[in-house]
Amino acid sequence: MKNFNKNQTETVEVMALFGYEMTPCQPLTFRRKGEAEVEVSELLRSTIRFAGRATIHIFDVLVGREKVRLEFNSVDLSWTLVSA
């Protein structure tokens, strides 16, 4: 995965497992535009934030040794990669 600057966000495609045991959603892989698919090594934590009528599901994950954040918007069903 190429370097990721702090305070930068970008839309990504995510493969996620929904309805798995105690975790209602777990991201498995993601793909940045023009790059190969990247596997999520570990789910560190997940939280929820309310933003107007949207619910933002926040996933702090490890990709190799790098910590990144994936956010899922419940209104437009988009995934965003955020530096952590």
PDB file with one MODEL, atoms N, CA, C and O in Angstrom:
MODEL        1
ATOM      1  N   MET A   1       0.848  -1.176   0.000  1.00  0.00           N
ATOM      2  CA  MET A   1       0.000   0.000   0.000  1.00  0.00           C
ATOM      3  C   MET A   1       0.891   1.235   0.000  1.00  0.00           C
ATOM      4  O   MET A   1       1.832   1.324   0.789  1.00  0.00           O
ATOM      5  N   LYS A   2       0.600   2.181  -0.874  1.00  0.00           N
ATOM      6  CA  LYS A   2       1.406   3.393  -0.920  1.00  0.00           C
ATOM      7  C   LYS A   2       1.208   4.218   0.344  1.00  0.00           C
ATOM      8  O   LYS A   2       0.218   4.048   1.056  1.00  0.00           O
ATOM      9  N   ASN A   3       2.149   5.108   0.616  1.00  0.00           N
ATOM     10  CA  ASN A   3       2.071   5.944   1.815  1.00  0.00           C
ATOM     11  C   ASN A   3       0.787   6.743   1.827  1.00  0.00           C
ATOM     12  O   ASN A   3       0.211   7.061   0.787  1.00  0.00           O
ATOM     13  N   PHE A   4       0.359   7.056   3.035  1.00  0.00           N
ATOM     14  CA  PHE A   4      -0.892   7.773   3.212  1.00  0.00           C
ATOM     15  C   PHE A   4      -0.638   8.963   4.104  1.00  0.00           C
ATOM     16  O   PHE A   4      -0.213   8.799   5.247  1.00  0.00           O
ATOM     17  N   ASN A   5      -0.891  10.168   3.600  1.00  0.00           N
ATOM     18  CA  ASN A   5      -0.638  11.388   4.361  1.00  0.00           C
ATOM     19  C   ASN A   5      -1.660  11.574   5.470  1.00  0.00           C
ATOM     20  O   ASN A   5      -2.829  11.214   5.332  1.00  0.00           O
ATOM     21  N   LYS A   6      -1.192  12.147   6.574  1.00  0.00           N
ATOM     22  CA  LYS A   6      -2.088  12.440   7.701  1.00  0.00           C
ATOM     23  C   LYS A   6      -3.163  13.417   7.268  1.00  0.00           C
ATOM     24  O   LYS A   6      -2.939  14.262   6.401  1.00  0.00           O
ATOM     25  N   ASN A   7      -4.343  13.295   7.883  1.00  0.00           N
ATOM     26  CA  ASN A   7      -5.487  14.173   7.644  1.00  0.00           C
ATOM     27  C   ASN A   7      -5.980  14.147   6.201  1.00  0.00           C
ATOM     28  O   ASN A   7      -6.543  15.130   5.720  1.00  0.00           O
ATOM     29  N   GLN A   8      -5.774  13.041   5.519  1.00  0.00           N
ATOM     30  CA  GLN A   8      -6.242  12.893   4.152  1.00  0.00           C
ATOM     31  C   GLN A   8      -7.329  11.833   4.126  1.00  0.00           C
ATOM     32  O   GLN A   8      -7.250  10.849   4.862  1.00  0.00           O
ATOM     33  N   THR A   9      -8.334  12.016   3.297  1.00  0.00           N
ATOM     34  CA  THR A   9      -9.386  11.015   3.151  1.00  0.00           C
ATOM     35  C   THR A   9      -9.570  10.712   1.667  1.00  0.00           C
ATOM     36  O   THR A   9      -9.300  11.552   0.808  1.00  0.00           O
ATOM     37  N   GLU A  10     -10.033   9.506   1.385  1.00  0.00           N
ATOM     38  CA  GLU A  10     -10.372   9.150   0.012  1.00  0.00           C
ATOM     39  C   GLU A  10     -11.403   8.026   0.022  1.00  0.00           C
ATOM     40  O   GLU A  10     -11.433   7.203   0.938  1.00  0.00           O
ATOM     41  N   THR A  11     -12.238   8.002  -0.999  1.00  0.00           N
ATOM     42  CA  THR A  11     -13.243   6.971  -1.141  1.00  0.00           C
ATOM     43  C   THR A  11     -12.572   5.680  -1.595  1.00  0.00           C
ATOM     44  O   THR A  11     -11.715   5.697  -2.478  1.00  0.00           O
ATOM     45  N   VAL A  12     -12.965   4.555  -0.985  1.00  0.00           N
ATOM     46  CA  VAL A  12     -12.406   3.255  -1.326  1.00  0.00           C
ATOM     47  C   VAL A  12     -13.528   2.237  -1.499  1.00  0.00           C
ATOM     48  O   VAL A  12     -14.654   2.452  -1.051  1.00  0.00           O
ATOM     49  N   GLU A  13     -13.204   1.132  -2.152  1.00  0.00           N
ATOM     50  CA  GLU A  13     -14.111  -0.006  -2.255  1.00  0.00           C
ATOM     51  C   GLU A  13     -13.732  -0.971  -1.150  1.00  0.00           C
ATOM     52  O   GLU A  13     -12.549  -1.257  -0.961  1.00  0.00           O
ATOM     53  N   VAL A  14     -14.718  -1.483  -0.411  1.00  0.00           N
ATOM     54  CA  VAL A  14     -14.448  -2.366   0.723  1.00  0.00           C
ATOM     55  C   VAL A  14     -15.226  -3.663   0.570  1.00  0.00           C
ATOM     56  O   VAL A  14     -16.397  -3.668   0.188  1.00  0.00           O
ATOM     57  N   MET A  15     -14.542  -4.768   0.878  1.00  0.00           N
ATOM     58  CA  MET A  15     -15.196  -6.075   1.004  1.00  0.00           C
ATOM     59  C   MET A  15     -15.362  -6.293   2.498  1.00  0.00           C
ATOM     60  O   MET A  15     -14.375  -6.333   3.233  1.00  0.00           O
ATOM     61  N   ALA A  16     -16.606  -6.435   2.956  1.00  0.00           N
ATOM     62  CA  ALA A  16     -16.877  -6.559   4.391  1.00  0.00           C
ATOM     63  C   ALA A  16     -17.767  -7.754   4.664  1.00  0.00           C
ATOM     64  O   ALA A  16     -18.552  -8.181   3.817  1.00  0.00           O
ATOM     65  N   LEU A  17     -17.624  -8.279   5.863  1.00  0.00           N
ATOM     66  CA  LEU A  17     -18.446  -9.384   6.336  1.00  0.00           C
ATOM     67  C   LEU A  17     -19.489  -8.798   7.276  1.00  0.00           C
ATOM     68  O   LEU A  17     -19.143  -8.188   8.288  1.00  0.00           O
ATOM     69  N   PHE A  18     -20.764  -8.980   6.947  1.00  0.00           N
ATOM     70  CA  PHE A  18     -21.841  -8.432   7.765  1.00  0.00           C
ATOM     71  C   PHE A  18     -22.490  -9.540   8.593  1.00  0.00           C
ATOM     72  O   PHE A  18     -22.648 -10.668   8.127  1.00  0.00           O
ATOM     73  N   GLY A  19     -22.863  -9.200   9.831  1.00  0.00           N
ATOM     74  CA  GLY A  19     -23.561 -10.138  10.693  1.00  0.00           C
ATOM     75  C   GLY A  19     -22.694 -11.262  11.221  1.00  0.00           C
ATOM     76  O   GLY A  19     -23.159 -12.397  11.329  1.00  0.00           O
ATOM     77  N   TYR A  20     -21.450 -10.976  11.552  1.00  0.00           N
ATOM     78  CA  TYR A  20     -20.512 -11.994  12.022  1.00  0.00           C
ATOM     79  C   TYR A  20     -20.408 -11.946  13.546  1.00  0.00           C
ATOM     80  O   TYR A  20     -19.898 -10.972  14.101  1.00  0.00           O
ATOM     81  N   GLU A  21     -20.884 -12.983  14.221  1.00  0.00           N
ATOM     82  CA  GLU A  21     -20.834 -13.112  15.673  1.00  0.00           C
ATOM     83  C   GLU A  21     -21.242 -11.825  16.370  1.00  0.00           C
ATOM     84  O   GLU A  21     -22.335 -11.320  16.115  1.00  0.00           O
ATOM     85  N   MET A  22     -20.400 -11.275  17.244  1.00  0.00           N
ATOM     86  CA  MET A  22     -20.730 -10.071  18.008  1.00  0.00           C
ATOM     87  C   MET A  22     -20.423  -8.783  17.246  1.00  0.00           C
ATOM     88  O   MET A  22     -20.793  -7.699  17.696  1.00  0.00           O
ATOM     89  N   THR A  23     -19.757  -8.888  16.104  1.00  0.00           N
ATOM     90  CA  THR A  23     -19.432  -7.715  15.298  1.00  0.00           C
ATOM     91  C   THR A  23     -20.393  -7.665  14.117  1.00  0.00           C
ATOM     92  O   THR A  23     -20.335  -8.536  13.249  1.00  0.00           O
ATOM     93  N   PRO A  24     -21.283  -6.661  14.058  1.00  0.00           N
ATOM     94  CA  PRO A  24     -22.261  -6.616  12.965  1.00  0.00           C
ATOM     95  C   PRO A  24     -21.642  -6.389  11.589  1.00  0.00           C
ATOM     96  O   PRO A  24     -22.236  -6.756  10.575  1.00  0.00           O
ATOM     97  N   CYS A  25     -20.444  -5.784  11.545  1.00  0.00           N
ATOM     98  CA  CYS A  25     -19.758  -5.549  10.276  1.00  0.00           C
ATOM     99  C   CYS A  25     -18.258  -5.574  10.526  1.00  0.00           C
ATOM    100  O   CYS A  25     -17.766  -4.987  11.490  1.00  0.00           O
ATOM    101  N   GLN A  26     -17.533  -6.266   9.639  1.00  0.00           N
ATOM    102  CA  GLN A  26     -16.076  -6.312   9.759  1.00  0.00           C
ATOM    103  C   GLN A  26     -15.459  -6.172   8.370  1.00  0.00           C
ATOM    104  O   GLN A  26     -15.660  -7.038   7.518  1.00  0.00           O
ATOM    105  N   PRO A  27     -14.701  -5.078   8.127  1.00  0.00           N
ATOM    106  CA  PRO A  27     -14.039  -4.927   6.831  1.00  0.00           C
ATOM    107  C   PRO A  27     -12.931  -5.969   6.685  1.00  0.00           C
ATOM    108  O   PRO A  27     -12.141  -6.184   7.604  1.00  0.00           O
ATOM    109  N   LEU A  28     -12.884  -6.616   5.513  1.00  0.00           N
ATOM    110  CA  LEU A  28     -11.892  -7.655   5.253  1.00  0.00           C
ATOM    111  C   LEU A  28     -10.769  -7.165   4.342  1.00  0.00           C
ATOM    112  O   LEU A  28      -9.591  -7.410   4.601  1.00  0.00           O
ATOM    113  N   THR A  29     -11.152  -6.472   3.276  1.00  0.00           N
ATOM    114  CA  THR A  29     -10.179  -5.915   2.333  1.00  0.00           C
ATOM    115  C   THR A  29     -10.701  -4.572   1.838  1.00  0.00           C
ATOM    116  O   THR A  29     -11.886  -4.267   1.969  1.00  0.00           O
ATOM    117  N   PHE A  30      -9.795  -3.770   1.264  1.00  0.00           N
ATOM    118  CA  PHE A  30     -10.221  -2.544   0.599  1.00  0.00           C
ATOM    119  C   PHE A  30      -9.306  -2.271  -0.582  1.00  0.00           C
ATOM    120  O   PHE A  30      -8.182  -2.767  -0.654  1.00  0.00           O
ATOM    121  N   ARG A  31      -9.823  -1.463  -1.512  1.00  0.00           N
ATOM    122  CA  ARG A  31      -9.069  -1.142  -2.725  1.00  0.00           C
ATOM    123  C   ARG A  31      -9.128   0.361  -2.966  1.00  0.00           C
ATOM    124  O   ARG A  31     -10.203   0.954  -3.060  1.00  0.00           O
ATOM    125  N   ARG A  32      -7.951   0.958  -3.064  1.00  0.00           N
ATOM    126  CA  ARG A  32      -7.860   2.373  -3.439  1.00  0.00           C
ATOM    127  C   ARG A  32      -7.874   2.457  -4.957  1.00  0.00           C
ATOM    128  O   ARG A  32      -7.475   1.510  -5.635  1.00  0.00           O
ATOM    129  N   LYS A  33      -8.325   3.569  -5.488  1.00  0.00           N
ATOM    130  CA  LYS A  33      -8.431   3.748  -6.936  1.00  0.00           C
ATOM    131  C   LYS A  33      -7.071   3.518  -7.603  1.00  0.00           C
ATOM    132  O   LYS A  33      -6.070   4.131  -7.232  1.00  0.00           O
ATOM    133  N   GLY A  34      -7.059   2.634  -8.579  1.00  0.00           N
ATOM    134  CA  GLY A  34      -5.845   2.369  -9.338  1.00  0.00           C
ATOM    135  C   GLY A  34      -4.821   1.484  -8.639  1.00  0.00           C
ATOM    136  O   GLY A  34      -3.692   1.356  -9.114  1.00  0.00           O
ATOM    137  N   GLU A  35      -5.199   0.868  -7.513  1.00  0.00           N
ATOM    138  CA  GLU A  35      -4.257   0.025  -6.777  1.00  0.00           C
ATOM    139  C   GLU A  35      -4.826  -1.364  -6.552  1.00  0.00           C
ATOM    140  O   GLU A  35      -6.012  -1.609  -6.769  1.00  0.00           O
ATOM    141  N   ALA A  36      -3.965  -2.266  -6.116  1.00  0.00           N
ATOM    142  CA  ALA A  36      -4.382  -3.628  -5.817  1.00  0.00           C
ATOM    143  C   ALA A  36      -5.155  -3.669  -4.498  1.00  0.00           C
ATOM    144  O   ALA A  36      -5.062  -2.757  -3.676  1.00  0.00           O
ATOM    145  N   GLU A  37      -5.907  -4.732  -4.319  1.00  0.00           N
ATOM    146  CA  GLU A  37      -6.662  -4.933  -3.094  1.00  0.00           C
ATOM    147  C   GLU A  37      -5.712  -5.131  -1.911  1.00  0.00           C
ATOM    148  O   GLU A  37      -4.675  -5.781  -2.042  1.00  0.00           O
ATOM    149  N   VAL A  38      -6.075  -4.564  -0.756  1.00  0.00           N
ATOM    150  CA  VAL A  38      -5.256  -4.632   0.457  1.00  0.00           C
ATOM    151  C   VAL A  38      -6.047  -5.382   1.522  1.00  0.00           C
ATOM    152  O   VAL A  38      -7.224  -5.095   1.740  1.00  0.00           O
ATOM    153  N   GLU A  39      -5.410  -6.333   2.179  1.00  0.00           N
ATOM    154  CA  GLU A  39      -6.076  -7.119   3.210  1.00  0.00           C
ATOM    155  C   GLU A  39      -5.958  -6.449   4.570  1.00  0.00           C
ATOM    156  O   GLU A  39      -4.892  -5.958   4.943  1.00  0.00           O
ATOM    157  N   VAL A  40      -7.062  -6.435   5.304  1.00  0.00           N
ATOM    158  CA  VAL A  40      -7.074  -5.924   6.672  1.00  0.00           C
ATOM    159  C   VAL A  40      -6.523  -7.031   7.570  1.00  0.00           C
ATOM    160  O   VAL A  40      -7.054  -8.141   7.592  1.00  0.00           O
ATOM    161  N   SER A  41      -5.453  -6.724   8.310  1.00  0.00           N
ATOM    162  CA  SER A  41      -4.818  -7.713   9.180  1.00  0.00           C
ATOM    163  C   SER A  41      -5.612  -7.948  10.451  1.00  0.00           C
ATOM    164  O   SER A  41      -5.752  -9.081  10.911  1.00  0.00           O
ATOM    165  N   GLU A  42      -6.135  -6.853  11.020  1.00  0.00           N
ATOM    166  CA  GLU A  42      -6.818  -6.972  12.309  1.00  0.00           C
ATOM    167  C   GLU A  42      -7.785  -5.814  12.506  1.00  0.00           C
ATOM    168  O   GLU A  42      -7.484  -4.674  12.152  1.00  0.00           O
ATOM    169  N   LEU A  43      -8.940  -6.113  13.070  1.00  0.00           N
ATOM    170  CA  LEU A  43      -9.891  -5.083  13.478  1.00  0.00           C
ATOM    171  C   LEU A  43      -9.549  -4.699  14.912  1.00  0.00           C
ATOM    172  O   LEU A  43      -9.651  -5.524  15.820  1.00  0.00           O
ATOM    173  N   LEU A  44      -9.142  -3.446  15.117  1.00  0.00           N
ATOM    174  CA  LEU A  44      -8.755  -2.992  16.448  1.00  0.00           C
ATOM    175  C   LEU A  44      -9.964  -2.585  17.276  1.00  0.00           C
ATOM    176  O   LEU A  44     -10.094  -2.984  18.433  1.00  0.00           O
ATOM    177  N   ARG A  45     -10.843  -1.793  16.684  1.00  0.00           N
ATOM    178  CA  ARG A  45     -12.070  -1.383  17.370  1.00  0.00           C
ATOM    179  C   ARG A  45     -13.036  -0.804  16.356  1.00  0.00           C
ATOM    180  O   ARG A  45     -12.658  -0.414  15.251  1.00  0.00           O
ATOM    181  N   SER A  46     -14.301  -0.760  16.766  1.00  0.00           N
ATOM    182  CA  SER A  46     -15.318  -0.126  15.928  1.00  0.00           C
ATOM    183  C   SER A  46     -16.198   0.734  16.816  1.00  0.00           C
ATOM    184  O   SER A  46     -16.509   0.375  17.952  1.00  0.00           O
ATOM    185  N   THR A  47     -16.592   1.877  16.272  1.00  0.00           N
ATOM    186  CA  THR A  47     -17.450   2.815  16.982  1.00  0.00           C
ATOM    187  C   THR A  47     -18.467   3.395  16.005  1.00  0.00           C
ATOM    188  O   THR A  47     -18.385   3.181  14.795  1.00  0.00           O
ATOM    189  N   ILE A  48     -19.419   4.127  16.554  1.00  0.00           N
ATOM    190  CA  ILE A  48     -20.450   4.766  15.736  1.00  0.00           C
ATOM    191  C   ILE A  48     -20.498   6.251  16.081  1.00  0.00           C
ATOM    192  O   ILE A  48     -20.384   6.638  17.244  1.00  0.00           O
ATOM    193  N   ARG A  49     -20.671   7.080  15.040  1.00  0.00           N
ATOM    194  CA  ARG A  49     -20.836   8.520  15.228  1.00  0.00           C
ATOM    195  C   ARG A  49     -22.072   8.950  14.428  1.00  0.00           C
ATOM    196  O   ARG A  49     -22.269   8.510  13.296  1.00  0.00           O
ATOM    197  N   PHE A  50     -22.880   9.793  15.013  1.00  0.00           N
ATOM    198  CA  PHE A  50     -24.072  10.285  14.332  1.00  0.00           C
ATOM    199  C   PHE A  50     -23.762  11.652  13.739  1.00  0.00           C
ATOM    200  O   PHE A  50     -23.252  12.537  14.426  1.00  0.00           O
ATOM    201  N   ALA A  51     -24.076  11.815  12.454  1.00  0.00           N
ATOM    202  CA  ALA A  51     -23.823  13.065  11.741  1.00  0.00           C
ATOM    203  C   ALA A  51     -25.082  13.426  10.967  1.00  0.00           C
ATOM    204  O   ALA A  51     -25.292  12.963   9.846  1.00  0.00           O
ATOM    205  N   GLY A  52     -25.918  14.261  11.582  1.00  0.00           N
ATOM    206  CA  GLY A  52     -27.195  14.601  10.949  1.00  0.00           C
ATOM    207  C   GLY A  52     -28.056  13.362  10.872  1.00  0.00           C
ATOM    208  O   GLY A  52     -28.297  12.703  11.884  1.00  0.00           O
ATOM    209  N   ARG A  53     -28.519  13.041   9.683  1.00  0.00           N
ATOM    210  CA  ARG A  53     -29.349  11.845   9.526  1.00  0.00           C
ATOM    211  C   ARG A  53     -28.522  10.598   9.247  1.00  0.00           C
ATOM    212  O   ARG A  53     -29.070   9.499   9.170  1.00  0.00           O
ATOM    213  N   ALA A  54     -27.226  10.751   9.096  1.00  0.00           N
ATOM    214  CA  ALA A  54     -26.340   9.619   8.798  1.00  0.00           C
ATOM    215  C   ALA A  54     -25.744   9.028  10.067  1.00  0.00           C
ATOM    216  O   ALA A  54     -25.508   9.724  11.055  1.00  0.00           O
ATOM    217  N   THR A  55     -25.513   7.746  10.008  1.00  0.00           N
ATOM    218  CA  THR A  55     -24.738   7.072  11.032  1.00  0.00           C
ATOM    219  C   THR A  55     -23.419   6.685  10.382  1.00  0.00           C
ATOM    220  O   THR A  55     -23.404   6.015   9.349  1.00  0.00           O
ATOM    221  N   ILE A  56     -22.321   7.101  10.979  1.00  0.00           N
ATOM    222  CA  ILE A  56     -20.995   6.785  10.458  1.00  0.00           C
ATOM    223  C   ILE A  56     -20.419   5.663  11.309  1.00  0.00           C
ATOM    224  O   ILE A  56     -20.221   5.822  12.514  1.00  0.00           O
ATOM    225  N   HIS A  57     -20.155   4.536  10.678  1.00  0.00           N
ATOM    226  CA  HIS A  57     -19.553   3.399  11.362  1.00  0.00           C
ATOM    227  C   HIS A  57     -18.042   3.496  11.152  1.00  0.00           C
ATOM    228  O   HIS A  57     -17.566   3.509  10.017  1.00  0.00           O
ATOM    229  N   ILE A  58     -17.302   3.563  12.240  1.00  0.00           N
ATOM    230  CA  ILE A  58     -15.859   3.811  12.194  1.00  0.00           C
ATOM    231  C   ILE A  58     -15.113   2.546  12.601  1.00  0.00           C
ATOM    232  O   ILE A  58     -15.391   1.955  13.645  1.00  0.00           O
ATOM    233  N   PHE A  59     -14.162   2.139  11.762  1.00  0.00           N
ATOM    234  CA  PHE A  59     -13.376   0.934  12.008  1.00  0.00           C
ATOM    235  C   PHE A  59     -11.892   1.289  12.023  1.00  0.00           C
ATOM    236  O   PHE A  59     -11.340   1.707  11.005  1.00  0.00           O
ATOM    237  N   ASP A  60     -11.252   1.124  13.172  1.00  0.00           N
ATOM    238  CA  ASP A  60      -9.802   1.264  13.259  1.00  0.00           C
ATOM    239  C   ASP A  60      -9.219  -0.114  12.995  1.00  0.00           C
ATOM    240  O   ASP A  60      -9.513  -1.074  13.707  1.00  0.00           O
ATOM    241  N   VAL A  61      -8.381  -0.202  11.953  1.00  0.00           N
ATOM    242  CA  VAL A  61      -7.853  -1.498  11.534  1.00  0.00           C
ATOM    243  C   VAL A  61      -6.342  -1.426  11.332  1.00  0.00           C
ATOM    244  O   VAL A  61      -5.766  -0.348  11.187  1.00  0.00           O
ATOM    245  N   LEU A  62      -5.725  -2.588  11.327  1.00  0.00           N
ATOM    246  CA  LEU A  62      -4.315  -2.708  10.974  1.00  0.00           C
ATOM    247  C   LEU A  62      -4.217  -3.276   9.573  1.00  0.00           C
ATOM    248  O   LEU A  62      -4.915  -4.224   9.211  1.00  0.00           O
ATOM    249  N   VAL A  63      -3.330  -2.670   8.794  1.00  0.00           N
ATOM    250  CA  VAL A  63      -2.981  -3.162   7.470  1.00  0.00           C
ATOM    251  C   VAL A  63      -1.475  -3.396   7.535  1.00  0.00           C
ATOM    252  O   VAL A  63      -0.688  -2.458   7.412  1.00  0.00           O
ATOM    253  N   GLY A  64      -1.084  -4.644   7.728  1.00  0.00           N
ATOM    254  CA  GLY A  64       0.319  -4.917   8.027  1.00  0.00           C
ATOM    255  C   GLY A  64       0.618  -4.327   9.395  1.00  0.00           C
ATOM    256  O   GLY A  64       0.043  -4.747  10.400  1.00  0.00           O
ATOM    257  N   ARG A  65       1.517  -3.357   9.431  1.00  0.00           N
ATOM    258  CA  ARG A  65       1.843  -2.663  10.689  1.00  0.00           C
ATOM    259  C   ARG A  65       1.276  -1.250  10.750  1.00  0.00           C
ATOM    260  O   ARG A  65       1.470  -0.536  11.734  1.00  0.00           O
ATOM    261  N   GLU A  66       0.576  -0.852   9.693  1.00  0.00           N
ATOM    262  CA  GLU A  66       0.032   0.510   9.622  1.00  0.00           C
ATOM    263  C   GLU A  66      -1.406   0.549  10.124  1.00  0.00           C
ATOM    264  O   GLU A  66      -2.234  -0.271   9.725  1.00  0.00           O
ATOM    265  N   LYS A  67      -1.697   1.508  11.001  1.00  0.00           N
ATOM    266  CA  LYS A  67      -3.051   1.697  11.519  1.00  0.00           C
ATOM    267  C   LYS A  67      -3.776   2.703  10.636  1.00  0.00           C
ATOM    268  O   LYS A  67      -3.285   3.808  10.407  1.00  0.00           O
ATOM    269  N   VAL A  68      -4.941   2.316  10.143  1.00  0.00           N
ATOM    270  CA  VAL A  68      -5.771   3.211   9.330  1.00  0.00           C
ATOM    271  C   VAL A  68      -7.205   3.132   9.832  1.00  0.00           C
ATOM    272  O   VAL A  68      -7.553   2.255  10.623  1.00  0.00           O
ATOM    273  N   ARG A  69      -8.016   4.044   9.370  1.00  0.00           N
ATOM    274  CA  ARG A  69      -9.423   4.088   9.759  1.00  0.00           C
ATOM    275  C   ARG A  69     -10.277   4.005   8.501  1.00  0.00           C
ATOM    276  O   ARG A  69     -10.044   4.715   7.523  1.00  0.00           O
ATOM    277  N   LEU A  70     -11.266   3.123   8.548  1.00  0.00           N
ATOM    278  CA  LEU A  70     -12.268   3.026   7.494  1.00  0.00           C
ATOM    279  C   LEU A  70     -13.586   3.495   8.073  1.00  0.00           C
ATOM    280  O   LEU A  70     -13.951   3.123   9.188  1.00  0.00           O
ATOM    281  N   GLU A  71     -14.302   4.315   7.314  1.00  0.00           N
ATOM    282  CA  GLU A  71     -15.593   4.826   7.768  1.00  0.00           C
ATOM    283  C   GLU A  71     -16.662   4.474   6.747  1.00  0.00           C
ATOM    284  O   GLU A  71     -16.470   4.635   5.542  1.00  0.00           O
ATOM    285  N   PHE A  72     -17.793   3.990   7.250  1.00  0.00           N
ATOM    286  CA  PHE A  72     -18.927   3.625   6.406  1.00  0.00           C
ATOM    287  C   PHE A  72     -20.083   4.570   6.689  1.00  0.00           C
ATOM    288  O   PHE A  72     -20.510   4.701   7.836  1.00  0.00           O
ATOM    289  N   ASN A  73     -20.594   5.232   5.653  1.00  0.00           N
ATOM    290  CA  ASN A  73     -21.702   6.172   5.765  1.00  0.00           C
ATOM    291  C   ASN A  73     -23.006   5.428   5.473  1.00  0.00           C
ATOM    292  O   ASN A  73     -23.179   4.879   4.385  1.00  0.00           O
ATOM    293  N   SER A  74     -23.914   5.412   6.435  1.00  0.00           N
ATOM    294  CA  SER A  74     -25.154   4.637   6.306  1.00  0.00           C
ATOM    295  C   SER A  74     -26.159   5.245   5.326  1.00  0.00           C
ATOM    296  O   SER A  74     -27.075   4.553   4.882  1.00  0.00           O
ATOM    297  N   VAL A  75     -26.005   6.513   4.985  1.00  0.00           N
ATOM    298  CA  VAL A  75     -26.947   7.156   4.068  1.00  0.00           C
ATOM    299  C   VAL A  75     -26.580   6.902   2.615  1.00  0.00           C
ATOM    300  O   VAL A  75     -27.408   6.420   1.842  1.00  0.00           O
ATOM    301  N   ASP A  76     -25.343   7.221   2.235  1.00  0.00           N
ATOM    302  CA  ASP A  76     -24.959   7.027   0.839  1.00  0.00           C
ATOM    303  C   ASP A  76     -24.193   5.728   0.603  1.00  0.00           C
ATOM    304  O   ASP A  76     -23.764   5.458  -0.519  1.00  0.00           O
ATOM    305  N   LEU A  77     -24.017   4.913   1.660  1.00  0.00           N
ATOM    306  CA  LEU A  77     -23.385   3.597   1.600  1.00  0.00           C
ATOM    307  C   LEU A  77     -21.958   3.649   1.057  1.00  0.00           C
ATOM    308  O   LEU A  77     -21.500   2.717   0.396  1.00  0.00           O
ATOM    309  N   SER A  78     -21.269   4.742   1.341  1.00  0.00           N
ATOM    310  CA  SER A  78     -19.891   4.895   0.864  1.00  0.00           C
ATOM    311  C   SER A  78     -18.886   4.548   1.971  1.00  0.00           C
ATOM    312  O   SER A  78     -19.177   4.681   3.160  1.00  0.00           O
ATOM    313  N   TRP A  79     -17.714   4.107   1.552  1.00  0.00           N
ATOM    314  CA  TRP A  79     -16.610   3.819   2.451  1.00  0.00           C
ATOM    315  C   TRP A  79     -15.515   4.851   2.212  1.00  0.00           C
ATOM    316  O   TRP A  79     -15.224   5.207   1.070  1.00  0.00           O
ATOM    317  N   THR A  80     -14.912   5.327   3.295  1.00  0.00           N
ATOM    318  CA  THR A  80     -13.834   6.313   3.216  1.00  0.00           C
ATOM    319  C   THR A  80     -12.642   5.803   4.006  1.00  0.00           C
ATOM    320  O   THR A  80     -12.789   5.287   5.114  1.00  0.00           O
ATOM    321  N   LEU A  81     -11.457   5.955   3.421  1.00  0.00           N
ATOM    322  CA  LEU A  81     -10.209   5.633   4.098  1.00  0.00           C
ATOM    323  C   LEU A  81      -9.681   6.925   4.689  1.00  0.00           C
ATOM    324  O   LEU A  81      -9.554   7.933   3.993  1.00  0.00           O
ATOM    325  N   VAL A  82      -9.371   6.887   5.996  1.00  0.00           N
ATOM    326  CA  VAL A  82      -8.907   8.067   6.722  1.00  0.00           C
ATOM    327  C   VAL A  82      -7.599   7.712   7.402  1.00  0.00           C
ATOM    328  O   VAL A  82      -7.470   6.617   7.950  1.00  0.00           O
ATOM    329  N   SER A  83      -6.629   8.607   7.379  1.00  0.00           N
ATOM    330  CA  SER A  83      -5.384   8.335   8.100  1.00  0.00           C
ATOM    331  C   SER A  83      -5.673   8.321   9.598  1.00  0.00           C
ATOM    332  O   SER A  83      -6.549   9.042  10.077  1.00  0.00           O
ATOM    333  N   ALA A  84      -4.942   7.509  10.319  1.00  0.00           N
ATOM    334  CA  ALA A  84      -5.171   7.395  11.765  1.00  0.00           C
ATOM    335  C   ALA A  84      -4.010   7.951  12.542  1.00  0.00           C
ATOM    336  O   ALA A  84      -4.029   7.939  13.773  1.00  0.00           O
TER     337      ALA A  84
ENDMDL
END
